[in-house]
Structures are given as C-alpha cells and as structure tokens.
Amino acid sequence: MAAPEEQDLTQEQTEKLLQFQDLTGIESMDQCRHTLEQHNWNIEAAVQDRLNEQEGVPSVFNPPPSRPLQGLLGWSYYLIMLPFRFTYYTILDIFRFALRFIRPDPRSRVTDPIGDIVSFMHSFEEKYGRAHPVFYQGTYSQALNDAKRELRFLLVYLHGDDHQDSDEFCRNTLCAPEVISLINTRMLFWACSTNKPEGYRVSQALRENTYPFLAMIMLKDRRMTVVGRLEGLIQPDDLINQLTFIMDANQTYLVSERLEREERNQTQVLRQQQDEAYLASLRADQEKERKKREERERKRRKEEEVKQQKLAEERRRRNLQEEKERKLECLPPEPSPDDPESVKIIFKLPNDSRVERRFHFSQSLTVIHDFLFSLKESPEKFQIEANFPRRVLPCIPSEEWPNPPTLQEAGLSHTEVLFVQDLTDE
C-alpha cells in the first residue's frame, strides 16, 4: 500500500484518511483521498457514498456522472427532477434504517461471543483437520487487548461459509505448514465465521469486500490500527510474502512503542522507588519527631511532677509551721520555780541539743508533746521516753490511753530527763 502524502495534509485529515480506508477497505490511498476531498472531508458522507456504490444505488452525495445536459429542455428537466430524486433516495434510506428495527439481522445480537468462537473452531477442525494455526480462544476485544498489551501483531480471519473460495483457502493455504509456522511464531491469530454474531460484528467493523478476508492489526500511534488487508484467494507463498512485508514495514512502530513502554516502566519504577524512599524518609522523620515529642512530654511530666512535689512539700511545711504556731499559742503558762507542784523537765533532742521547761503535775502528758512539737528543732513525728524505768510516755491519745495521763499519774518526779526519739522515717 502506498503511503499517503502527508506534506499537504493536516493531522486531522490524515487520521480521517486512515479511518476511511479501514472502514471501506479501499487499497489506494489516492482514491480514498480523492473521495474525501469530493465530500469536503466529511467522513460520514464519504462512507455512505461508498456503501451506496457497493449496493448499486447512485449516491445522493456524489451522483454518478451522466450525459451532459444539452439545451434549455435538458436543464429544465434536471432542475424539476432534482428535488424528487433527492426526496426519493432520502425516503429510501429512512425505509432501510427503519427496516433494521422491524426485521433485525439475528447476527447483530451478540449473546455468547466465546461460544461463537468455540463453535467455529470445532466446525473448522471437523472440516479441515487439527493442523491449523493456533486460534485465539477469546473474543475479538480480548484479542485486541492482548495484542496491545503484548505488543504483537494480530491477524484476523473472517470466514465466509458460503463463498466459493473459502474451502480452498482454508484447506490449501491456511493449513499449509509454512503458513502455520509463520502465524504461530510471529502473531496472534483470531478467526470466526461471519455467520456467527461475533464474526458478523467484527465484519461490520472491518468492512470486508470479499472472502477469504485477512486483516493485520497492530498498535500504531497508541491505538489499534489495521495496517494490512488481504482479500480474495491467495496461495501460501504469496500469503507468507505479504504478511512478512506488512510486518517488516510496520515493525518499527512496535519497536518504538516497546521502547516507549520500557521507558515508561523504568520511569514508573524510578518514581515508585523515589516514592518508597520518600515514604521511608518521611516515616523516619516522623519516628524521630514522635520520639522527640515523647521525650519532651516525659521531661514535661517529670518537671511537672517535681514541681508538684515541691508545692506539696511547701504546703506540708507551711501546714506544719502553722500547726507548730497553733500548738505554741495553746500551751499553758510555764509554772514558776517556786511552785511546789511544778516539774522541771530536761528534754534531750535527737540532734543532741537540750531544752528545759517547767510543767505542772496536774497537766496532761499531751502538754509535754505539744511543747516539743512547737519547737523548731523537734522532728515532725516523735515519741517521748523515760529512763527509770525505761518506758514510752503515752502523750498522744490511743486505744489504750484515750485520755493521756497527767505528769503525776505518769509517775514523773520534780526533776526529770526525757528523751525524744525521732519517728519521722518510720
């Protein structure tokens, strides 16, 4: 197939030219371009014109040339008949369109495409044997997707059961060993009968003109494109040569797409590695930040705990001092030395200091405890012991002594030495 001259065509016109060729099956690019130019590059009008020509109906878009109109009578006749002819063909097209809904082609309803493929394979093997190219066991869409994913050529064969050349082509050409070897090693092979709904659907897409029909499809410019069409009976050697020529002519597109895909994959892998490295770094930074937060929180709690302990200690000391002052204020006056009922007591404190004071015999031992408690040198908790006999004086109310005894009841003499024992740590 000759390549289209693209120097005077826009990209949009080039795409329409290739699409028009795929839809109509016209081999000549010049003819395709000429037809599109006649219809001002309106691809729908051009395709309709081509279908009308195949059906033997004159086109309403580009009517066939007729004998030159001569004279006023000829032109008058033409102008009078023109609206009638246009109306006639328009109504005819509408009638055909409506007829498709009234009496639809049963092949247009694809209900079991896989079943259509399997049924054709079985009938093919029953008629021509099991020596044939490996059929793709899937739908046409699946075959296109696999060829696109694997970057392979896809050879499509549409089988016309009623065509006179189909039997000879299948028996002598398609099942030839050298053809089988070429197809199995270099491409995917999808085949179906046009009498099956799946085959008919593909036939409507490829628009074959006759049978046997082969179409070579590949990924070109990032879309699946028909790059070769073979129609009619062909011998094995010619088929091999033409298929090889088509593949060699378009191999660069697959190589380019493969390189682009590898580059995209490498870019994707590199991006994925960068993302993973970034996430790992981010997780490490987050972990460091988490540990820093935990350390700051631990220090904050520790400082808060120390602060609370200090506050509690200050409150305790303040309460203790207030209690000492209150006890001191509540102490009865010290008796005079001349008072015969007075008792002189010398207290030996835990820090080896001595304190001396007089008390009255009738006073409770609680007064002695309150006096010592009010002293700055006294411990917070203490007990008072006498030496002869050695005993602990019950200065604080308890279960045994709900009301502590007086100094006289405790057996103290006029002069006593009492020892203060520190109980703060117990």
Salt bridges, closest charged atoms under 4 A:
ASP8 OD2 - ARG33 NH2 2.49
GLU12 OE2 - LYS16 NZ 3.73
GLU37 OE2 - ARG33 NE 2.99
ASP49 OD2 - HIS39 NE2 3.47
GLU53 OE1 - ARG50 NH1 3.97
GLU55 OE1 - ARG96 NH1 3.14
ASP105 OD2 - ARG107 NH2 3.12
GLU125 OE1 - ARG130 NH1 3.27
GLU125 OE2 - HIS132 NE2 2.98
ASP146 OD1 - ARG149 NH2 2.67
GLU150 OE2 - ARG149 NH2 3.92
GLU150 OE1 - ARG152 NH1 3.65
ASP161 OD1 - HIS159 NE2 3.84
ASP167 OD1 - LYS127 NZ 3.79
ASP167 OD1 - ARG171 NH2 3.21
GLU198 OE2 - ARG201 NH2 2.98
ASP248 OD1 - ARG186 NH2 3.95
GLU257 OE2 - ARG264 NH2 3.12
GLU260 OE1 - ARG222 NH2 3.73
GLU260 OE1 - ARG264 NH1 3.89
GLU287 OE2 - ARG290 NH2 2.20
GLU289 OE2 - ARG296 NH2 3.45
GLU294 OE2 - ARG290 NH1 2.32
GLU295 OE2 - ARG298 NH2 2.49
GLU297 OE2 - ARG300 NH2 2.55
GLU297 OE2 - ARG301 NH1 3.60
GLU313 OE2 - ARG316 NH2 2.43
GLU313 OE2 - ARG317 NE 3.00
GLU323 OE1 - ARG326 NH2 1.58
GLU323 OE2 - LYS327 NZ 3.82
ASP339 OD2 - HIS360 NE2 3.78
GLU356 OE2 - LYS344 NZ 3.28
ASP370 OD1 - LYS327 NZ 3.64
ASP370 OD1 - HIS369 ND1 3.97
GLU380 OE2 - ARG316 NH1 2.13
GLU385 OE1 - ARG390 NH2 3.10
